[in-house]
Amino acid sequence: MPSLIRFLVICGVLAGIAYGGMFALATLVQPNEREMRVKIPSDRLNK
């Protein structure tokens, strides 16, 4: 039984680290907004 408790504690700690990393990325990292241009050949427009 102690090995099961140790396994569950390790899984909980790893899950907490993963959740904390995702939370930090979601709250601390701001995406950069920029203009996007895509050139479309004129032969694709006039069919």
N, CA, C and O atoms as a MOPAC input file, in Angstrom:
PM7 MOZYME 1SCF
protein

 N      0.80200 1    -1.20200 1     0.00000 1
 C      0.00000 1     0.00000 1     0.00000 1
 C      0.84800 1     1.27200 1     0.00000 1
 O      0.44400 1     2.24600 1    -0.63400 1
 N      1.99800 1     1.32000 1     0.67200 1
 C      2.79100 1     2.54600 1     0.62900 1
 C      3.27500 1     2.88100 1    -0.78000 1
 O      3.41500 1     4.05700 1    -1.11700 1
 N      3.53400 1     1.86200 1    -1.61400 1
 C      3.98400 1     2.16200 1    -2.97000 1
 C      2.85700 1     2.79900 1    -3.78100 1
 O      3.11500 1     3.62300 1    -4.65900 1
 N      1.59900 1     2.42100 1    -3.49100 1
 C      0.46500 1     3.03400 1    -4.17600 1
 C      0.34100 1     4.50000 1    -3.78000 1
 O      0.11400 1     5.35800 1    -4.63300 1
 N      0.48800 1     4.78900 1    -2.49800 1
 C      0.41700 1     6.17700 1    -2.01900 1
 C      1.54800 1     6.99600 1    -2.64200 1
 O      1.32600 1     8.12600 1    -3.07500 1
 N      2.74300 1     6.44100 1    -2.69000 1
 C      3.87900 1     7.14600 1    -3.29100 1
 C      3.60800 1     7.42200 1    -4.76700 1
 O      3.89200 1     8.51500 1    -5.25600 1
 N      3.05500 1     6.42600 1    -5.48700 1
 C      2.73400 1     6.59800 1    -6.90000 1
 C      1.69500 1     7.70000 1    -7.09500 1
 O      1.83700 1     8.54200 1    -7.98100 1
 N      0.64700 1     7.69200 1    -6.26300 1
 C     -0.39200 1     8.71500 1    -6.38600 1
 C      0.14300 1    10.10500 1    -6.05900 1
 O     -0.25500 1    11.08400 1    -6.69000 1
 N      1.03400 1    10.19900 1    -5.08700 1
 C      1.62300 1    11.49500 1    -4.74100 1
 C      2.49700 1    11.99900 1    -5.88700 1
 O      2.44700 1    13.18200 1    -6.22400 1
 N      3.28600 1    11.12900 1    -6.48200 1
 C      4.13200 1    11.53500 1    -7.60700 1
 C      3.26600 1    11.97300 1    -8.79100 1
 O      3.56600 1    12.97800 1    -9.43600 1
 N      2.19900 1    11.23100 1    -9.08300 1
 C      1.29400 1    11.62100 1   -10.16700 1
 C      0.63000 1    12.96000 1    -9.87600 1
 O      0.46500 1    13.78100 1   -10.77800 1
 N      0.25300 1    13.18200 1    -8.63100 1
 C     -0.35400 1    14.46000 1    -8.25700 1
 C      0.61600 1    15.62400 1    -8.39300 1
 O      0.23800 1    16.70200 1    -8.85200 1
 N      1.85600 1    15.40800 1    -7.99800 1
 C      2.86400 1    16.46800 1    -8.12000 1
 C      3.13000 1    16.78000 1    -9.58700 1
 O      3.21500 1    17.94900 1    -9.96100 1
 N      3.26300 1    15.75700 1   -10.42000 1
 C      3.48700 1    15.98500 1   -11.84900 1
 C      2.29500 1    16.68600 1   -12.50100 1
 O      2.47400 1    17.56600 1   -13.34300 1
 N      1.08900 1    16.29800 1   -12.11600 1
 C     -0.10100 1    16.96100 1   -12.64900 1
 C     -0.15000 1    18.41900 1   -12.20000 1
 O     -0.52600 1    19.29400 1   -12.97900 1
 N      0.22600 1    18.68300 1   -10.95700 1
 C      0.25700 1    20.05800 1   -10.46800 1
 C      1.28100 1    20.90900 1   -11.19500 1
 O      1.02300 1    22.07700 1   -11.48500 1
 N      2.43300 1    20.34200 1   -11.49100 1
 C      3.46300 1    21.07600 1   -12.24200 1
 C      2.96600 1    21.37200 1   -13.65700 1
 O      3.15000 1    22.47900 1   -14.16300 1
 N      2.33900 1    20.38600 1   -14.29400 1
 C      1.81100 1    20.59400 1   -15.64900 1
 C      0.71100 1    21.65200 1   -15.64200 1
 O      0.67600 1    22.52000 1   -16.51400 1
 N     -0.18300 1    21.58000 1   -14.66200 1
 C     -1.26400 1    22.56500 1   -14.56900 1
 C     -0.69800 1    23.95400 1   -14.29800 1
 O     -1.15400 1    24.93400 1   -14.88900 1
 N      0.28200 1    24.04800 1   -13.41700 1
 C      0.90600 1    25.34000 1   -13.13300 1
 C      1.60100 1    25.91900 1   -14.35000 1
 O      1.54500 1    27.12800 1   -14.57700 1
 N      2.25700 1    25.07300 1   -15.13800 1
 C      2.89800 1    25.55000 1   -16.35900 1
 C      1.89500 1    26.05000 1   -17.37700 1
 O      2.11400 1    27.08600 1   -18.00600 1
 N      0.80100 1    25.33300 1   -17.54700 1
 C     -0.23200 1    25.78400 1   -18.48400 1
 C     -0.87800 1    27.07800 1   -18.01000 1
 O     -1.15000 1    27.96900 1   -18.81400 1
 N     -1.12500 1    27.18400 1   -16.70900 1
 C     -1.71600 1    28.40700 1   -16.16100 1
 C     -0.78000 1    29.59600 1   -16.35600 1
 O     -1.22100 1    30.68800 1   -16.71600 1
 N      0.51600 1    29.38000 1   -16.11700 1
 C      1.49100 1    30.45600 1   -16.29500 1
 C      1.55700 1    30.88500 1   -17.75400 1
 O      1.60000 1    32.08100 1   -18.04200 1
 N      1.56600 1    29.93100 1   -18.68000 1
 C      1.58800 1    30.29900 1   -20.09500 1
 C      0.32800 1    31.04700 1   -20.50500 1
 O      0.39600 1    31.98100 1   -21.30500 1
 N     -0.81000 1    30.65400 1   -19.97400 1
 C     -2.06600 1    31.29500 1   -20.35300 1
 C     -2.18300 1    32.70500 1   -19.79500 1
 O     -2.80500 1    33.56100 1   -20.42500 1
 N     -1.60900 1    32.96600 1   -18.64500 1
 C     -1.77700 1    34.28200 1   -18.03200 1
 C     -0.61000 1    35.22900 1   -18.28000 1
 O     -0.81800 1    36.44100 1   -18.32900 1
 N      0.59200 1    34.72800 1   -18.43600 1
 C      1.75700 1    35.59900 1   -18.52700 1
 C      2.18600 1    35.90700 1   -19.95100 1
 O      2.80400 1    36.94600 1   -20.18500 1
 N      1.88300 1    35.04300 1   -20.90900 1
 C      2.34300 1    35.24200 1   -22.28200 1
 C      1.24500 1    35.93900 1   -23.07400 1
 O      0.11600 1    35.45400 1   -23.15100 1
 N      1.59000 1    37.07800 1   -23.65900 1
 C      0.64100 1    37.83600 1   -24.46900 1
 C      0.98400 1    37.64200 1   -25.94300 1
 O      2.13800 1    37.83000 1   -26.32900 1
 N      0.01000 1    37.27000 1   -26.77900 1
 C      0.29300 1    37.09200 1   -28.20000 1
 C      0.50400 1    38.43800 1   -28.88500 1
 O     -0.08200 1    39.44400 1   -28.48500 1
 N      1.33600 1    38.45100 1   -29.90800 1
 C      1.57700 1    39.66700 1   -30.68500 1
 C      0.58100 1    39.73000 1   -31.83000 1
 O      0.43400 1    38.77500 1   -32.59200 1
 N     -0.10500 1    40.86600 1   -31.94500 1
 C     -1.02200 1    41.06000 1   -33.05500 1
 C     -0.26700 1    41.75300 1   -34.17400 1
 O      0.45800 1    42.72000 1   -33.94100 1
 N     -0.44000 1    41.25700 1   -35.38500 1
 C      0.21100 1    41.87700 1   -36.52500 1
 C     -0.64200 1    41.67300 1   -37.76100 1
 O     -1.50200 1    40.79300 1   -37.81000 1
 N     -0.38300 1    42.50700 1   -38.76000 1
 C     -1.13100 1    42.42400 1   -39.99800 1
 C     -0.61700 1    41.25100 1   -40.82100 1
 O      0.58000 1    40.96200 1   -40.84300 1
 N     -1.54100 1    40.58600 1   -41.49200 1
 C     -1.16900 1    39.42100 1   -42.27800 1
 C     -1.60900 1    39.63500 1   -43.71200 1
 O     -2.75600 1    40.00500 1   -43.96300 1
 N     -0.70800 1    39.40600 1   -44.65400 1
 C     -1.01600 1    39.54200 1   -46.07100 1
 C     -0.70000 1    38.23000 1   -46.77400 1
 O      0.34300 1    37.61300 1   -46.55700 1
 N     -1.63700 1    37.82900 1   -47.62300 1
 C     -1.45300 1    36.61500 1   -48.41300 1
 C     -1.64600 1    36.99100 1   -49.87400 1
 O     -2.70300 1    37.49500 1   -50.25300 1
 N     -0.63100 1    36.74900 1   -50.69400 1
 C     -0.74600 1    37.05000 1   -52.12600 1
 C     -1.45000 1    35.89700 1   -52.82300 1
 O     -1.05900 1    34.73500 1   -52.70500 1
 N     -2.50600 1    36.25500 1   -53.55900 1
 C     -3.26800 1    35.26300 1   -54.32400 1
 C     -3.02300 1    35.54900 1   -55.80000 1
 O     -3.23200 1    36.67700 1   -56.24700 1
 N     -2.59500 1    34.57600 1   -56.54800 1
 C     -2.37500 1    34.81400 1   -57.99000 1
 C     -3.68600 1    35.20700 1   -58.67400 1
 O     -4.75400 1    34.69700 1   -58.33300 1
 N     -3.58700 1    36.12400 1   -59.64800 1
 C     -4.79500 1    36.62600 1   -60.31100 1
 C     -5.50400 1    35.54600 1   -61.13100 1
 O     -6.71400 1    35.63800 1   -61.33700 1
 N     -4.79200 1    34.54200 1   -61.59700 1
 C     -5.46000 1    33.48600 1   -62.36900 1
 C     -6.38100 1    32.63500 1   -61.49800 1
 O     -7.29100 1    31.99200 1   -62.02100 1
 N     -6.17200 1    32.61900 1   -60.21600 1
 C     -7.07500 1    31.88300 1   -59.31500 1
 C     -8.34100 1    32.68000 1   -59.03100 1
 O     -9.36200 1    32.10000 1   -58.66100 1
 N     -8.29400 1    34.00900 1   -59.19700 1
 C     -9.45500 1    34.84800 1   -58.90500 1
 C    -10.41100 1    34.92000 1   -60.10600 1
 O    -11.62500 1    34.95100 1   -59.90700 1
 N     -9.91000 1    34.94600 1   -61.32300 1
 C    -10.73300 1    35.12500 1   -62.52800 1
 C    -10.95200 1    33.79800 1   -63.23300 1
 O    -10.30000 1    33.50700 1   -64.23500 1
 N    -11.86000 1    33.00100 1   -62.71600 1
 C    -12.15000 1    31.71800 1   -63.35700 1
 C    -13.45800 1    31.76100 1   -64.08400 1
 O    -13.86400 1    30.76500 1   -64.68400 1

